[in-house]
Amino acid sequence: MKRLVIALLALGFLTSGCAVDQDAELTFKVVRFTEAFDTSVAHHPAGAVLEIDEELGSWDISVDRESVALDRLPAGIEIGDRLVCQVRSYDKNWLDSLKAEITMESCTPA
């Protein structure tokens, strides 16, 4: 019984400590703009679709395109412009099948 309790505790520690957190500056290219729209659950502001414009190297995430609200981007950007963005990837538990949550903290012209 004592071994079972120890094994269950060890498994609990393993699965609760599986958060993966990564921060990096990545280069993106503006590929298109989107119009604002509403759904039954949320308002989506006008934005820009950014496509990764560099090799990810050691980053173990799937970030290829991100949509970012225009008010979070530098004024006057155009399609084809390159931006350097601070990106944060957080996976609460890499053992599940859910993708990591990705946030774009800030973007500046490249």
N, C-alpha and C positions, 0 to 999 in steps of 0.2 A: 504494500500500500504506500509506503514511504517513497519507493522508487517511482511509482505512478505519479504521485504529487510532484516530485522533483522534475519528472519528464514533462508534465503539463505546465509547470512554471517556466521551464526552459523554453518550451514551444511558445508560450505567451510572450516572453521577452524577445524571442526571435521575430515574431510577427508584428509586434508593436514597434520595434525599432527598425523598421524597414523603410522609413521615409528617405527619399532621395531628393536632394535640393541642389540645383545647379544655377549659377549666374554667369552670364557672358555678354560681351558686346558683339553683336552680329551685324553684318551688312545685308541690307535688303534693297530691293528695287521696287519702285511703285509701278504696278502693272495695270491698274484700273481704279476708277472711283465708283462708289456705290451711292445710291440715293437713300435717304431716310425712309423707313417704313415701320409700320406697326403690326404686331401680331396680337393674338388674344391674350398673351401673357407679358409682352414686353414691347418697349419702343426701341428701335434700332436707329441710332443717328447716322447721318451721312458719314461715309468713311472712305478709306483707301485700302485696297488689297495690296499687301506687300509680299513679295516672293524672295526667298533666301537667295543671296547673290554671292555665296562663298561656300567652300567646303566646311562641313561641320566639325571635322577632326575628331576629337575625343568626346564630343557631345553625343550622348546616347539617348537622343530624343527624336521624335519625328516632327520637326518643324520645317515645313516647306513654304506654306502660305499662312499669313495671318491677316485678319481684317482689323483695322484700327480706326477709331473715330477721328474725324478730321481735327477736332479741337485738341487732340493730343499730339498732333504733328506740327512741324514748322509751317508757318504761313507761306503761301505761294508755291508749294510743291507741285510738280507736274509729272505726268506719266513718263517713266524712264529715269527719273531722279533716283539717286542712291542715297540711302539713309543708314546711319549707324545707330542701332537701337540696343538699349540695355534690356536683356531678356532674362526672365527668371522662369525656370522649370521646377515644378514641385510635384512629386508623386508621393502621396500619403502612404501608400503601401504597394510596393512594386510586385508583390505576390498576386494581386488581383489582376483582372484583365482590363482594367480601366486605363486610359491614357493619362499621361502626366498633364497637369494644369499648367498652361503657359501664359505668362503675362508680359506685356511690353511696358517697361517702366518709363522710358523716355527715348526720343529719337532726335537726332541732329543730322544736318546735311553731311554727307561723306566728303 
